[in-house]
Amino acid sequence: MADLNDEKPLRNISEAFKELAATVNSQTADLEVAPFSRACSHLSPLFACLGIAFKFAEKDYVAKVNDLAGASKSIGTLQALVEQDVEANTLRKGGSHSRNLLRVKRGLDMFRVLFEQILVTEGNSLKDAASKSYAQALAPYHMWAIRKAVAAGMYALPTKAQLLKKLNEDEASARIQMQSYVATSAPVILYIDKLFLSRELGVDW
């Protein structure tokens, strides 16, 4: 797992997703579970940087990424992972790899929206950016009690300056890495959606 001792978490994320996006965009190879789960693990420390509001999301995300990392020892590609659950009729079962994949994808999407919002928001507050990213990517799938806890935790968010300090970045370097992740995560998220939608399995469960 990546941790906050990594000198440049944003750089690790940016590099890892560039590689995933290159694979997806080449359309010659299926995305493998091992590099995918490894890339996703680089995002785990970012939840901690956002504080108490995202504590539940952090625990959930880390557990699901760990599950996919474990699955990578016996399953080669994300495509094979979904097909295995379809054949075993375990697709929508709690704890299935496919279900966990969808939840990890929502975490990726949350950070994509968060970075997008940070890039266009003036000022030092992260509240609007964090609220929008949570509302768009995670809130529709969370129970009322969790949504309420997240809303209450938004008062404890770090400022933008505090976040950048935790990430060992200045504003200019952070912008480059965030823009890179926004651009490279989009095709990866789309690829995962297509894995489910092309089989008419839906993604809202």
N, C-alpha and C positions, 0 to 999 in steps of 0.2 A: 504493500500500500504506500502511496505517496504520503508524505507528511509535511508539516509546516517547517521542518528543518530543510526541506528542499529550498535552495536559495531563490529560485525563480519559478514558483508554481505556474504562473501564467505562461511562461516560456515552455514549460514541460507540456502543458495542455495544448498550446499552439502547435508545437512540433508533432505531437501524437496525432492530432486531428488532421494535420496536413497529410500525413501518411494514410489515414483512413479514407479521407476524401479522394486522394489519388487512386486508391483501390476501387472505390465506388465509381468514380468518374471514368475509369479505364473501361468499365463494363466487360472486362475479360476475366475477372476473378470474383468469386463470392467472398464476402467479408468473413474473415476468420474470427472465431470467438475469443481466442487468446489475445491478439493485439487490440481487439475491441474492448475487452474487459480491462486490459492494462491502461488504455487511453482514458477510459471512464474513471479509473481509480485516481487519476491525477486531479479530478475535479473534487474529490472527497474533502480535501482540506478547506475548500472555499466555503462549504456550508458552515464550518466552525468559525470562519472569519466573519460570517454574517450574524453570529450570535444566537440568542435564545429563540428568536422567531422561527428559525429553521432547524431547531434541534430534532424535531420529529422527522422532518424530511431527511436530515443527515443520517439518522439511524436506519431509516428505511432504505435509503439509497445505498449506503455502505453494505448493508446485508445483502441486497440484491446484486450488487457488483461482485461481492465475494462468492455468491452462488454461481454467477456466470463464469468467474475465474475457475471455480471448481469443475464446472461442466466442461470447460475447455480441455481438460485432461482426457476426456473421452469423446467429445463432439467437436468436429473440425470447424464447421461454418455455422453462421446464424441461420442459414436456410435449413441445414440439417437439423438444427436445434428445434425449429418450429415444426418441421415435418415429423420429427420423432414424437412430439407431444400430440400432433394431430392423429398419428397412427395409434398411439397408446390411449387416445381419448382422454388425455389429461390436460388439454390446452388451457381450460379456464379454471383448473383446480388451483386452490391456494398453494403457493410455493412452487408451481410449475416453472420451468426455465423460461417458457414463452411469456408467462404472466410477469415474471421478474424482468424480462427484457423490455416489455412495454413500460414498466415503472422506471427503469433506468433511462429509457428514451425520454420520459417526461422530465427527468432531472436534467438531461442534456438540453432539452428545450427551454427549461426554466432559466438556465444560465445563458442560453442564446438570447432570450428576450431581455434578461437582466443587463447583459453587456450592451445590447442594442440601445436600451433605455439610458444607461449610464453615458453612452457616447453622445446622445442627443439632449441630455438634461443639463441645464446650467446649474451652478451652485454646488454646495457641499453636501446636501442631504441625499441619502439613498432611498428615502421612504417611498417616493413615487415609483422609482425604478423597481424596487423590491416588491412593492404592492402589485404593480402591473404584471411582473413576471410570475408571481405566485398565482394571481387571479387567472392568468391565461393558461398556465401549464399544469398547475397542481390542484388548485381549489375545486374544480369540477369533480375531482375524484376523492376528495377528503370529506369526512363527516363534519357536521356542524361544529362539534366540540373542538376538533383540530383547527378548523378555519378560525374559530374564535380565539384559540390560543395563539395562533400565528399573528392575528390582528393585534392582540395585546402585546405580543413580543416585538412588534415593529418599532415601539418607542426605544428599544435598546439597540437598534441597529447602529453600527459604526458610521461615522461620516465618511465621505468619499476619501478624504485625506487619510483618515485612520486605516481604511481598507487598503489603500495603496501602500501605506507603510508596512502593514502586515504582510503584504505580497512582495515587499522589497522592490517596488516599482515607482518611478516618477510618472507624472501624468502622460508625458509624451510616449514613453516606452509601453505603458499600460494600454494606451489607445491602440497602438500597433498590434499588440497581442490579442486584445479584445476583438478588434476588427477581423483579425485572422480567424479566431474561433467562430465568430458569427458567420463568416463566409464558408468555413470548412465543415462546421457542424450541420449546416442546413442540408447538404446532400446526404449526409449520414443518417440524419433523422428521417428524411424522405425515403431512403433505402429501407429502413426498418418498417415504416408505415406500409410501403409497397409489399414487403414480405407477408404482411397480414391481409392487406386489402386485395392483393392479386388472388388470394385464396378465398376471398369473401369471408374472412374471419372477423372483420371489424377491429377497431383499435380503442373503442371507448368502453372497456370493461376492466 
